[in-house]
């Protein structure tokens, strides 16, 4: 019996060692992607607190009092504005077919669709692309760099964080210095609209919220940069 027990102990020990060796690449990869985890978690807690006690209640109230057709229309307007950035990044990535689609979308939605309130382009078969300067940098071969949580803006990477500065100039806000009140109202509505659109998605979060959001963000960004052509390591 002692021999059997000793043998089981040895097998268990070997199994634990093998499991540990198997997990080493995963732990190393996480450490490489998120070397600033301590600071990131602190900023994440700040953002999460702000969201819990302010943004989320406002978004819920917005959804509660806004008719669905109006909420959809407002969301479409901001998506139409975003098509300008999509078009610019299409061109910088030499995606000329996508550029023609996004320029057509912007043209039809801004005119027939009443400044984008109605998404007539999608019904015409012109599916929207989703591009930004972070993806453009990735297409140019720039690595993502470490994961970083930005105050107010949330999950990002060093590359994507820099891309936000460029993308800001594809929106109207930097050019509205003569009408600061309208700019602030317009920006505020966009923030609420964006948060409202994420209310249903947060139901998918399981386990440690920070880890879930980090992994989901990094995987989603890799998928977008590679245009869906990613390898399944598993």
C-alpha contacts under 8 A as a table, 3 or more apart, distances in Angstrom:
res1	aa1	res2	aa2	distance
1	X	4	X	5.09
1	X	5	X	6.10
2	X	5	X	5.03
2	X	6	X	5.99
3	X	6	X	5.07
3	X	7	X	6.08
4	X	7	X	5.05
4	X	8	X	6.16
5	X	8	X	5.08
5	X	9	X	6.14
6	X	9	X	4.99
6	X	10	X	6.23
7	X	10	X	5.10
7	X	11	X	6.22
8	X	11	X	5.05
8	X	12	X	6.01
9	X	12	X	5.04
9	X	13	X	6.04
10	X	13	X	4.99
10	X	14	X	6.16
11	X	14	X	5.08
11	X	15	X	6.10
12	X	15	X	5.01
12	X	16	X	6.17
13	X	16	X	5.17
13	X	17	X	6.20
14	X	17	X	5.08
14	X	18	X	6.11
15	X	18	X	5.09
15	X	19	X	6.04
16	X	19	X	5.01
16	X	20	X	6.02
17	X	20	X	5.00
17	X	21	X	6.15
18	X	21	X	5.07
18	X	22	X	6.05
19	X	22	X	4.98
19	X	23	X	6.24
20	X	23	X	5.17
20	X	24	X	6.27
21	X	24	X	5.18
21	X	25	X	7.76
22	X	25	X	6.76
22	X	26	X	7.79
23	X	26	X	5.18
23	X	27	X	6.17
24	X	27	X	5.13
24	X	28	X	5.95
25	X	28	X	4.97
25	X	29	X	5.93
26	X	29	X	5.08
26	X	30	X	6.25
27	X	30	X	5.19
27	X	31	X	6.15
28	X	31	X	5.06
28	X	32	X	6.11
29	X	32	X	5.06
29	X	33	X	6.12
30	X	33	X	5.09
30	X	34	X	5.88
30	X	35	X	7.98
31	X	34	X	5.23
31	X	35	X	5.27
32	X	35	X	5.73
32	X	146	X	7.03
33	X	145	X	7.32
33	X	146	X	4.97
33	X	147	X	5.62
34	X	37	X	5.44
34	X	146	X	5.61
34	X	147	X	5.04
34	X	148	X	7.31
35	X	146	X	6.71
35	X	147	X	7.67
36	X	39	X	5.65
36	X	40	X	5.99
36	X	146	X	7.77
36	X	147	X	7.63
36	X	148	X	7.23
37	X	40	X	4.83
37	X	41	X	5.87
38	X	41	X	5.35
38	X	42	X	6.52
39	X	42	X	5.14
39	X	43	X	6.36
40	X	43	X	5.20
40	X	44	X	5.95
40	X	148	X	6.11
40	X	149	X	5.19
40	X	150	X	8.00
41	X	44	X	4.78
41	X	45	X	6.11
41	X	149	X	7.81
41	X	210	X	7.12
42	X	45	X	5.21
42	X	46	X	6.46
43	X	46	X	5.02
43	X	47	X	6.20
43	X	149	X	6.42
43	X	150	X	7.06
43	X	151	X	6.11
44	X	47	X	5.08
44	X	48	X	5.92
44	X	149	X	6.41
44	X	151	X	7.72
44	X	154	X	7.18
44	X	210	X	7.25
45	X	48	X	4.97
45	X	49	X	6.01
46	X	49	X	5.23
46	X	50	X	6.26
46	X	151	X	7.67
47	X	50	X	5.12
47	X	51	X	6.07
47	X	151	X	6.41
47	X	152	X	5.87
47	X	154	X	7.04
48	X	51	X	4.97
48	X	52	X	5.97
49	X	52	X	5.07
49	X	53	X	6.18
50	X	53	X	5.57
50	X	54	X	5.65
50	X	55	X	6.68
51	X	54	X	5.39
51	X	55	X	4.57
51	X	56	X	5.39
52	X	55	X	6.63
52	X	56	X	5.64
52	X	57	X	7.22
53	X	56	X	6.88
53	X	57	X	6.68
54	X	57	X	5.65
54	X	58	X	6.20
55	X	58	X	5.19
55	X	59	X	6.04
55	X	192	X	7.12
55	X	195	X	7.13
56	X	59	X	5.03
56	X	60	X	6.13
56	X	195	X	6.98
56	X	196	X	7.64
56	X	199	X	7.90
57	X	60	X	5.09
57	X	61	X	6.09
58	X	61	X	5.05
58	X	62	X	6.04
58	X	192	X	7.12
59	X	62	X	4.98
59	X	63	X	6.27
59	X	192	X	5.53
59	X	193	X	7.21
59	X	195	X	6.05
59	X	196	X	4.80
60	X	63	X	5.17
60	X	64	X	6.12
60	X	196	X	6.70
60	X	199	X	7.99
61	X	64	X	4.95
61	X	65	X	6.30
62	X	65	X	5.57
62	X	66	X	5.86
62	X	192	X	7.65
62	X	196	X	7.59
63	X	66	X	5.32
63	X	67	X	7.69
63	X	68	X	7.95
63	X	71	X	7.44
63	X	196	X	6.88
64	X	67	X	7.99
66	X	70	X	6.50
66	X	71	X	6.09
67	X	70	X	5.37
67	X	71	X	6.25
68	X	71	X	5.05
68	X	72	X	6.05
69	X	72	X	5.15
69	X	73	X	6.07
70	X	73	X	4.92
70	X	74	X	6.16
71	X	74	X	5.25
71	X	75	X	6.18
71	X	193	X	7.91
72	X	75	X	5.06
72	X	76	X	6.10
72	X	117	X	7.90
73	X	76	X	5.00
73	X	77	X	6.27
73	X	116	X	7.61
73	X	117	X	4.42
73	X	118	X	6.11
74	X	77	X	5.11
74	X	78	X	6.61
74	X	117	X	6.30
74	X	193	X	7.62
75	X	78	X	5.44
75	X	79	X	6.28
75	X	117	X	7.83
75	X	193	X	6.43
75	X	194	X	7.98
76	X	79	X	4.95
76	X	80	X	6.03
76	X	116	X	5.70
76	X	117	X	5.36
76	X	118	X	6.56
76	X	119	X	6.32
77	X	80	X	5.06
77	X	81	X	6.43
77	X	115	X	6.48
77	X	116	X	4.51
77	X	117	X	5.00
77	X	118	X	7.86
78	X	81	X	5.00
78	X	82	X	6.19
78	X	116	X	7.78
78	X	190	X	6.92
79	X	82	X	4.82
79	X	83	X	6.36
79	X	116	X	7.74
80	X	83	X	5.16
80	X	84	X	7.48
80	X	105	X	7.95
80	X	106	X	6.18
80	X	109	X	7.02
80	X	110	X	7.46
80	X	115	X	7.63
80	X	116	X	5.34
81	X	84	X	5.87
81	X	85	X	7.77
81	X	116	X	7.99
81	X	171	X	6.77
82	X	85	X	5.38
82	X	86	X	6.43
82	X	170	X	7.79
82	X	171	X	7.23
83	X	86	X	4.73
83	X	87	X	6.01
83	X	102	X	6.16
83	X	103	X	7.64
83	X	105	X	7.65
83	X	106	X	6.31
83	X	128	X	7.86
83	X	129	X	7.98
84	X	87	X	5.16
84	X	88	X	6.30
84	X	102	X	7.84
84	X	103	X	7.77
84	X	106	X	7.37
84	X	170	X	6.24
84	X	171	X	7.62
85	X	88	X	5.08
85	X	89	X	6.19
85	X	131	X	7.20
85	X	132	X	6.56
85	X	167	X	6.52
85	X	170	X	5.18
85	X	171	X	7.44
86	X	89	X	5.31
86	X	90	X	5.98
86	X	99	X	7.77
86	X	102	X	6.86
86	X	129	X	6.62
86	X	130	X	6.05
86	X	131	X	4.84
86	X	132	X	6.33
87	X	90	X	4.99
87	X	91	X	6.35
87	X	98	X	7.68
87	X	99	X	5.15
87	X	102	X	5.62
87	X	103	X	6.33
87	X	131	X	8.00
88	X	91	X	5.35
88	X	92	X	6.40
88	X	99	X	7.81
88	X	170	X	7.91
89	X	92	X	4.92
89	X	93	X	6.12
89	X	131	X	6.01
89	X	132	X	5.91
89	X	133	X	6.21
89	X	136	X	6.25
90	X	93	X	5.26
90	X	94	X	6.16
90	X	95	X	4.96
90	X	96	X	6.68
90	X	98	X	6.24
90	X	99	X	5.20
90	X	131	X	6.95
91	X	94	X	4.89
91	X	95	X	5.85
91	X	96	X	6.24
91	X	99	X	6.17
92	X	95	X	7.69
92	X	136	X	6.87
93	X	136	X	6.04
93	X	139	X	6.84
93	X	140	X	7.79
95	X	98	X	5.45
95	X	99	X	6.14
96	X	99	X	4.82
96	X	100	X	6.22
97	X	100	X	5.20
97	X	101	X	6.39
98	X	101	X	5.01
98	X	102	X	6.12
98	X	129	X	7.00
99	X	102	X	5.18
99	X	103	X	6.00
100	X	103	X	5.20
100	X	104	X	6.07
101	X	104	X	5.16
101	X	105	X	6.10
101	X	126	X	6.10
101	X	127	X	7.54
101	X	128	X	7.68
102	X	105	X	4.90
102	X	106	X	6.17
102	X	126	X	7.80
102	X	128	X	6.60
102	X	129	X	6.96
103	X	106	X	5.16
103	X	107	X	6.18
104	X	107	X	5.04
104	X	108	X	6.10
104	X	121	X	7.72
104	X	126	X	7.79
105	X	108	X	5.39
105	X	109	X	5.86
105	X	121	X	5.18
105	X	122	X	7.76
105	X	126	X	6.47
105	X	128	X	7.57
106	X	109	X	5.31
106	X	110	X	5.73
106	X	116	X	7.76
107	X	110	X	5.37
107	X	111	X	6.30
108	X	111	X	5.35
108	X	112	X	5.46
108	X	113	X	6.34
108	X	120	X	6.97
108	X	121	X	6.15
109	X	112	X	5.68
109	X	113	X	4.07
109	X	114	X	6.52
109	X	115	X	6.13
109	X	116	X	4.55
109	X	117	X	7.51
109	X	118	X	6.66
109	X	119	X	5.88
109	X	120	X	5.94
109	X	121	X	6.12
110	X	113	X	5.58
110	X	114	X	5.55
110	X	115	X	3.90
110	X	116	X	4.99
111	X	114	X	5.32
111	X	115	X	6.10
111	X	116	X	7.68
112	X	115	X	7.95
112	X	120	X	7.29
113	X	116	X	4.99
113	X	117	X	5.82
113	X	118	X	4.52
113	X	119	X	6.05
113	X	120	X	5.77
114	X	117	X	5.60
114	X	118	X	6.58
115	X	118	X	7.92
116	X	119	X	6.06
119	X	122	X	5.97
119	X	123	X	7.18
120	X	123	X	5.23
120	X	124	X	6.35
121	X	124	X	4.93
121	X	125	X	6.56
121	X	126	X	5.28
121	X	127	X	7.38
122	X	125	X	5.13
122	X	126	X	4.88
122	X	127	X	5.29
122	X	128	X	7.18
123	X	126	X	7.22
131	X	135	X	6.39
131	X	136	X	7.58
132	X	135	X	5.43
132	X	136	X	6.41
132	X	163	X	7.29
132	X	167	X	6.60
133	X	136	X	4.69
133	X	137	X	6.09
133	X	160	X	7.42
133	X	163	X	4.79
133	X	164	X	7.13
133	X	166	X	6.69
133	X	167	X	6.18
134	X	137	X	5.19
134	X	138	X	6.28
134	X	159	X	5.99
134	X	160	X	4.36
134	X	161	X	7.56
134	X	162	X	7.36
134	X	163	X	4.61
134	X	164	X	7.35
135	X	138	X	4.89
135	X	139	X	6.12
135	X	160	X	7.62
135	X	221	X	7.76
135	X	224	X	7.00
135	X	225	X	5.02
136	X	139	X	4.98
136	X	140	X	6.27
136	X	225	X	7.64
137	X	140	X	4.97
137	X	141	X	6.49
137	X	142	X	5.35
137	X	159	X	7.36
137	X	163	X	7.79
138	X	141	X	5.11
138	X	142	X	4.91
138	X	143	X	6.22
138	X	144	X	7.04
138	X	225	X	5.90
139	X	142	X	7.29
139	X	225	X	6.33
139	X	226	X	7.61
142	X	159	X	7.50
143	X	159	X	7.10
144	X	147	X	7.92
144	X	157	X	6.00
144	X	158	X	6.35
144	X	159	X	5.03
144	X	160	X	7.07
145	X	157	X	6.11
145	X	158	X	5.34
145	X	159	X	6.19
146	X	157	X	5.67
146	X	158	X	6.02
147	X	155	X	7.56
147	X	156	X	6.04
147	X	157	X	4.36
147	X	158	X	6.73
147	X	214	X	7.82
147	X	218	X	7.95
148	X	155	X	6.23
148	X	156	X	5.26
148	X	157	X	4.98
148	X	158	X	6.60
149	X	153	X	7.66
149	X	154	X	5.14
149	X	155	X	4.56
149	X	156	X	5.78
149	X	157	X	7.63
150	X	153	X	5.27
150	X	154	X	4.90
150	X	155	X	6.32
150	X	156	X	6.82
150	X	161	X	7.91
151	X	154	X	6.15
155	X	213	X	7.63
155	X	214	X	6.75
155	X	217	X	6.89
156	X	160	X	5.82
156	X	161	X	5.87
156	X	217	X	7.64
157	X	160	X	5.07
157	X	161	X	5.73
158	X	161	X	5.21
158	X	162	X	6.42
159	X	162	X	5.39
159	X	163	X	6.34
160	X	163	X	4.78
160	X	164	X	6.39
161	X	164	X	5.32
161	X	165	X	7.35
162	X	165	X	5.64
162	X	166	X	7.26
163	X	166	X	5.33
163	X	167	X	6.21
164	X	167	X	5.03
164	X	168	X	6.07
165	X	168	X	5.32
165	X	169	X	7.37
166	X	169	X	5.77
166	X	170	X	7.53
167	X	170	X	5.35
167	X	171	X	7.29
168	X	171	X	5.62
168	X	173	X	7.73
168	X	174	X	7.38
169	X	172	X	7.22
169	X	173	X	7.77
169	X	174	X	6.34
171	X	174	X	7.22
172	X	175	X	5.54
172	X	176	X	6.62
173	X	176	X	5.36
173	X	177	X	7.88
173	X	183	X	5.93
173	X	187	X	7.56
174	X	177	X	6.91
176	X	179	X	5.48
176	X	180	X	6.37
176	X	183	X	6.09
177	X	180	X	5.53
177	X	183	X	7.88
179	X	182	X	5.61
179	X	183	X	6.31
180	X	183	X	4.95
180	X	184	X	6.09
181	X	184	X	5.25
181	X	185	X	6.25
182	X	185	X	5.12
182	X	186	X	5.98
183	X	186	X	5.14
183	X	187	X	6.06
184	X	187	X	5.09
184	X	188	X	5.93
185	X	188	X	5.05
185	X	189	X	6.17
186	X	189	X	5.32
186	X	190	X	6.36
187	X	190	X	5.09
187	X	191	X	6.34
188	X	191	X	5.16
188	X	192	X	6.37
189	X	192	X	5.15
189	X	193	X	5.98
190	X	193	X	5.00
190	X	194	X	6.02
191	X	194	X	5.19
191	X	195	X	6.20
192	X	195	X	5.12
192	X	196	X	6.01
193	X	196	X	5.10
193	X	197	X	6.26
194	X	197	X	5.22
194	X	198	X	6.68
195	X	198	X	5.25
195	X	199	X	6.68
196	X	199	X	5.42
197	X	200	X	7.17
198	X	201	X	5.15
198	X	202	X	6.51
199	X	202	X	5.75
199	X	203	X	7.63
200	X	203	X	5.89
201	X	204	X	5.85
201	X	205	X	7.89
202	X	205	X	5.53
205	X	209	X	6.56
205	X	212	X	6.55
205	X	213	X	7.69
206	X	209	X	6.72
206	X	212	X	6.90
207	X	211	X	7.97
207	X	212	X	6.99
208	X	211	X	5.46
208	X	212	X	6.11
209	X	212	X	5.13
209	X	213	X	6.13
210	X	213	X	5.41
210	X	214	X	6.11
211	X	214	X	5.10
211	X	215	X	6.07
212	X	215	X	5.39
212	X	216	X	6.04
213	X	216	X	5.10
213	X	217	X	5.93
214	X	217	X	5.21
214	X	218	X	6.20
215	X	218	X	5.26
215	X	219	X	6.07
216	X	219	X	5.30
216	X	220	X	5.98
217	X	220	X	5.14
217	X	221	X	6.09
218	X	221	X	5.18
218	X	222	X	6.18
219	X	222	X	5.17
219	X	223	X	6.16
220	X	223	X	5.04
220	X	224	X	6.23
221	X	224	X	5.07
221	X	225	X	6.06
222	X	225	X	5.20
222	X	226	X	6.08
222	X	230	X	7.58
223	X	226	X	5.35
223	X	227	X	5.98
223	X	228	X	4.82
223	X	229	X	6.91
223	X	230	X	6.29
224	X	227	X	4.87
224	X	228	X	6.03
225	X	228	X	7.70
226	X	229	X	5.24
226	X	230	X	6.35
